[in-house]
Amino acid sequence: MPPDPTLRACSYCNKHYKRQGFRTHEKACRKQIEQQREDIELARDIRHARESARIVKRGKCIIPYTEVDDIQIRYHPNSGRPMQVHHFEDYRCGPGAPVVSLTIDPEPWRPFRTRIDFEVAELAHEAALTHEQIDRLIRLIHHSRYELFTLRNHKDVRNTWDAASYKLTPFTKEEVVVPFRGVDQTFQFYHRSLWDWAIDLLQDPEVGPHFVFDAQQLSKFDGEKFVRFIHEPWTANMFWEYQSKIPADAKLLAFILYADKAKLSSFGRAKGYPVVARCANLPTAIRNGEGLGGGRVVGWLPIVKEDKKHSGKPAFVNFKNTVWHTSFLKLLACLVPLSKLGSSVKCWDDIVRIFYPIILILSADYEEQVVMALIRGLMGKFPCPICLVPREELSKISNVHRLRTSVDAKALRARARESTTLEVREQILSSESLRDVDNSFDTMEHTDVFRALSFDKLHFNDEGNFDHLWTELQKWIADSGRQAAVQIDNLQIASFESFPRWRNLNHFDQVVSVSFSDGTKYEDISKLIVFAAHNVFQRDVDPRVYLLLRCIRSYVELNMYASLEVHTEYTIRDGRNTLSKFAELMDIYIKDTADLSEKSWNFPKIHLSAHLFDDIEAKGVTRNYNTKPNEKMHGPLKDAYQDCTNFKNFAEQILRYNHNSLIAEYIRSKVDCLDTQNLSLSDLPDLSEADELELTEPTDTQHFSLGSRQATKSFADIEVDNIGNPAFDRFRIKLNEFLNCAFAANNIPYPDGRRVRLTADDMITEFRFIKVNYESLVDWRVSTDYLRCSPMFHGSPRYDCVIIQAETGAIFAKLLLVFTCTVGNVQYPIALTLPYDQPVGAHLRKDKDFKFWRVKAKPRASAECFSVQSIIRGCVLAEDGTRPNEFLVVDTTDTDMFLRMEEIRTETGYR
């Protein structure tokens, strides 16, 4: 069929684009491929160099000579794989998928009759077009054919979707019958087969290679010993433990399950109850992503309507819990026998493996965990779903209590049911706050519901602990009068309104009046509030508010440890110490304010922090079980309700749309694979003929790139434009001195053998954007900062701050001008900066209390030039209005900055 003449196919990525802007895209695509080739050649050179390294034997394992940062991988004994040591440059946190030869379906769009049929149906599905709109679209397409188009109308589209639905595991409907007060109550439960869904992934040639089946213990060599680190579930303890419980020739297939009610209508009257599954054997990027291997709606639980006659009564609450677990049992039914006996599956690579399914992780907020654990919640004697902490001791975080287990709960339930009277049964069950309902998870071998329940950072911290701390601070601010609120919001130099803007950090004009917000905004408020309020409340004048600010600062540190993408045994140790410090400060605050407030701090979420680091050691870092990725899936369900249902009996309609979305995603991935195969590398032009690349942005391809290029100016023009700005006094002379020193220090020959002497007529090119790549201290991957150095960015001047590697060590500085100048036909990227390395004198008491790192700016006339290459990363500095030219380093912007500042404090002995 003739191609669409309005579109052009890029010969590099094979995607189609309109002619307008096509040339720009193709240049960028070509540039990216050239960079990839250079990276491959660099990696090959590194590997060749490594091959000459000395080889030593350790027992039966032959490994390269150990160097600092080498990675050791110890596999579970049942895997039959020897221990391995990788040099750091060859290792990436999380295994990459092996290269496999895919068998490409030449017609992946089937049962759609042609590719254009699928793509039109896909577009109509994504846009949620009505029946009439689909018919109109199809009639229009038939008027202008570039490929055989066979769809006739909406009915034909729907029938084809129905035919395609069996490409992947579809939903089925079952009835759930539960008696209440002698009358059977019937509910509809929709679900997919969890086992068939997992097999879809195991047999998919794109997703399958990413599976990890064997537990691993990872360590990084620090020069003295290998230090263990944890990230994915298979690097933590429970995966190892469970693999030891199944036959040696079998593999674990670990599920992560989430359930929670979702508001579908604007006022929350219509609700859904989705169950989302993820596979713990897949890496986080895939498991928490949006592709085929990401989270999937696998169930739609019935919602029991409240009955005014019975709501809140124990019998009705037990009835609702019974409906939940009877429904969930139907979802687990396909896994129950396999968890005991295992099952063989022919995987994507034609290897038959035996799998034992387990529920490794349950991701849920507190209210949902109460249902999953079948405990009595807030009003029970023991409200924690993990341990038997008494309700009146929830605020005593440091206390240790006996852990719940499924075996103990099942035995207690059985003993209660043997009692002769309801009163005795109730006494036995209430002794551990259990409900008289059978737990669906007890049917699964090797699954303990209390161990599977996990710390939910979103609801326990961001929308939990901080919500309580923030409300408490708001009360103190209100008691202090309007001036305190105005200072924090507007007037202070370090107020929220004047706080420097930063990528991925919400900027607030005012926060004091915020009474409810989403978890992300609460998290960002918590990161900044101490920097905005420390000058408003003084230790001697407002001791209790000052103490509360210390509690908030300690909580933020704890939350930063909870956010780490990789944990080492050292960060877990430091995190536990931070938890102890937080508990100690909270104990003091609670005692000091007991006579002033009726607030009870005995709520479950503050106690659940006690289980945080146990969960990390057992199941990996918190992003493995955070509910945030799962709650993001509520949005598309709400959209489907609004756009694709008649608002009656909507569950089936929503799930039909949800499944069609999955099918569209699946077919699209196969079409993309076909396009990639059809793109022959031999058709690529010779990249050595880079006549069209026109690199207008000088870059160091591994560390930084410059953007937002301005018109070239002479030094004379620059000095005229900045008259009265001391930072630009002697600008050209400073630059000459810097270049001459840099040439000498780095053994760079002077042009024509003479020292650099730029004249007033020489030209420089200003850039107002820098993208800086750096190695994160958290997961050792490349992270990126986007930095601005602009007199006007979105209506305001923005000059970001950076950490620079100077001759004397790392220093903080503000960007004043980023530019390139040419010396001897070579362009040099340079930053004029204002260093913040003046001595600050004696440390203040509050700096120690709040763990502030204080820096002081030099006079603007002392601005210095540095190579852009010396920028380590960007940072945020908050000005302290009470001390001229002094700034506080905001160490809470991200996890790398947090660990970087912890490292600086440790090295200087100031903690």
Protein Blocks (a to p, Z undefined) as FASTA:
>chain_A
ZZdfkbccdfklopacdfehklmmmmmmmmmmmmmmmmmmmmmmmmmmmmmpccddehjb
ccddddehiacddddfklopacddddfklpcehiadddddddddfblmbcbfbfklmmmm
mmmmmnopafklmmmmmmmmmmpccbdcfbfblmlmmmmmmmmmmmpccdddddddddee
hiacddddddddfklmmmmmmmpmklmmmpcfbdcdddddehjaccdddfbfmlmmklmm
mmmmpcfkbccdddddddddddfbfnomaccdddddddfkbcfklmmmmbfklccdfbdc
ddddddfklgopaklmmmmmmmmmmmmmmmmmmmmmmmmnopadddfkopacddddddfb
ccddfklmmmmnopgbjmlmblcfkbccdfklmmmmmbccddddfklmmmmmmmmmmpmb
fklmmmmmmmnopacdddfklmpghiafklmpccdfklmmmmmmmmmmmmmmmmmmmmno
jklmmmmmmmpmklmklpccdehiacdfbfklpmbdcfklmmmmmmmmmmmmmmmpcfkl
mmmlmmmmmmmmmmmmmmmmmmpmbdcfklmmmmmmmmmmmmmmmmmmmmmmmmmpccdf
bbfklmmmmmmmmmmmmnopfklmpcklmmmmmmmmmmmmmmmcghiaklmmmmmmmmmm
mmmmmmmmmmmmmmmmmmcfklpccfklmmknopabccdfklbccehiacdddfklmmmm
mgoiaklgoklmmmmmmmmmmmmmnopacehhiacdddfkbccdddfbdcdddddfklop
acdddddddfbgghiacddddddddfkbccddddfbdcdddeehiacddddddddfbceb
jadfklmmnopacdddddfklpccddfklpmbdcdddddfkbghiacddfklbmklmmmm
mmmmmmnopZZ
